[in-house]
Amino acid sequence: MIAPNEMKLSNIKWHSGKIGKKDRWLKNSHKSALVWLTGLSASGKSTVAVELERMLFGLNVNTFVLDGDNVRHGLSRDLRFSPEDRSENLRRIGEVAKLMVEAGVLTIAAFISPYRRDRKNVRLLFQENEFIEVYLRCSIGICEQRDPKGFYRKARAGLIPEFTGISAPYEEPENPEIALDTGNMPVEAAVEKIYSYLMDRNIINASRQSRR
Ligand code: ADP
């Protein structure tokens, strides 16, 4: 059997369809992009993602959340949390998100994604303006206090190895499109900031705002 990475890519051709991303944007009356939420566990990624999705859905925007825990049930269930596995996890997610953005979906990704290099590799899959890195800045102290899933407690007890912020690093974004201090701002304010950014960049337009 030939290993997948040994297969000759030259034998595989890209089939272009007759409907392009821009046709889908016209049909939807909004553009697509990837909103990439990054931050420590308990910084608020899932909470912000589902509230942003709810708001956009209410405005008739085609939107979908890719969430860390969900992806690890299926797409990446063979992977753990070593740096290599985290890279591979994010590579897969990046490719899935790219297909979703091609399909015209305003995609929201909620992943710790602790390494700069992995986030950059996802960014490189997208055109400028299509990848929106959102850093949910929240101190480890506050995240540990919140600990909604009890992960920090377990990590401190040595029950979860390679836990970001405790026994594995988190590399802060250097130039994120948006940085939000989710340690001391309400969820609604965080969602509103991302929404305003999408409006300012004309990804969604003013006619939708008037229907809020
Ligand atoms: P993550 O997905 O980053 O692990 P979660 O969204 O699961 O984090 O948990 C974050 C917790 O912090 C939730 O209990 C949420 O209600 C709370 N929280 C408080 N303020 C905020 C905020 N501004 N943004 C997001 N979550 C917040």
Boltz pocket constraint, residues with backbone or C-beta under 6 A from the ligand:
constraints:
  - pocket:
      binder: B
      contacts: [[A, 39], [A, 40], [A, 41], [A, 42], [A, 43], [A, 44], [A, 45], [A, 46], [A, 47], [A, 48], [A, 110], [A, 146], [A, 148], [A, 181], [A, 182], [A, 183], [A, 184], [A, 185], [A, 186], [A, 187], [A, 188], [A, 190]]
      max_distance: 6.0
